[in-house]
C-alpha cells in the first residue's frame, strides 16, 4: 500500500510544530482550492476533507521516513505555510500561468 512511504510514527518535533497557530491555520485551507464543493463525482466520494495541514504533515512524514533529517522534515511541513485560502484559484483569476 502507498502509505508505507510514511514514517510509522510522527516525531515529537513535528507534533510540537503542528500545534502552533501558524501551522494550525492550514487545517482551514482546503487542498483542492474550493473545487471540493463542486458537483464532481471524485469529490462527492471523499468523506474526509483534505486540508493543507493533512497534506503538509503527510509530506513531513514521508521526508522523515526517507531522510531522518530534521531540517528537511520541517521544510516538508512548512512548504505550504503561506498558502492562502483558494490558493491557485487566485492565479487563474489573475490570468497567471501555473507551472
ROGU-664634 format. One line per 5 residues: their letters; for each residue x, y, z of C-alpha. Coordinates in pm, whole numbers. Layout:
# ROGU-664634
A) X Y Z; ...;
# end
This chain:
# ROGU-664634
XXXXX) 0 0 0; 125 351 -77; 105 450 293; 423 253 356; 618 561 245;
XXXXX) 506 746 559; 704 724 882; 529 485 1121; 518 741 1400; 502 1119 1397;
XXXXX) 821 1255 1555; 773 1480 1858; 924 1785 1686; 660 1759 1410; 378 1724 1665;
XXXXX) 507 2030 1851; 521 2238 1532; 176 2121 1421; 35 2265 1744; 148 2619 1662;
XXXXX) -105 2879 1550; 74 2930 1220; 52 2564 1122; -298 2507 1266; -423 2774 1025;
XXXXX) -371 2524 745; -649 2298 877; -897 2554 740; -731 2576 397; -855 2312 155;
XXXXX) -609 2128 -63; -837 2144 -366; -876 2524 -386; -1251 2515 -328; -1344 2268 -602;
XXXXX) -1427 2006 -338; -1761 2186 -314; -1825 2128 -687; -2053 1860 -821; -1775 1628 -943;
XXXXX) -1808 1257 -851; -1449 1236 -725; -1523 1498 -458; -1864 1356 -366; -1695 1026 -273;
XXXXX) -1448 1199 -46; -1571 1162 312; -1295 1347 497; -1184 1695 387; -822 1703 270;
XXXXX) -664 2013 416; -328 2173 359; -247 2068 716; -314 1699 643; -107 1729 325;
XXXXX) 183 1909 497; 201 1659 784; 199 1378 527; 484 1538 334; 691 1580 651;
XXXXX) 633 1215 748; 739 1098 401; 1054 1311 414; 1129 1191 768; 1082 828 664;
XXXXX) 1340 856 387; 1593 1102 531; 1561 1119 911; 1680 1475 867; 1501 1717 1100;
XXXXX) 1558 2023 879; 1422 1852 569; 1119 1714 757; 1044 2062 893; 1079 2204 540;
XXXXX) 825 1947 422; 588 2053 698; 629 2423 620; 621 2407 240; 257 2526 222;
XXXXX) 266 2760 523; 198 3072 313; -81 2918 104; -391 3139 109; -748 3018 101;
XXXXX) -847 2929 -258; -473 2919 -341; -436 2874 -717; -787 3000 -786; -640 3348 -741;
XXXXX) -377 3265 -1005; -649 3172 -1253; -843 3488 -1178; -531 3698 -1234; -451 3505 -1555;
XXXX) -117 3383 -1419; 37 3077 -1579; 86 2782 -1348; 387 2559 -1398;
# end
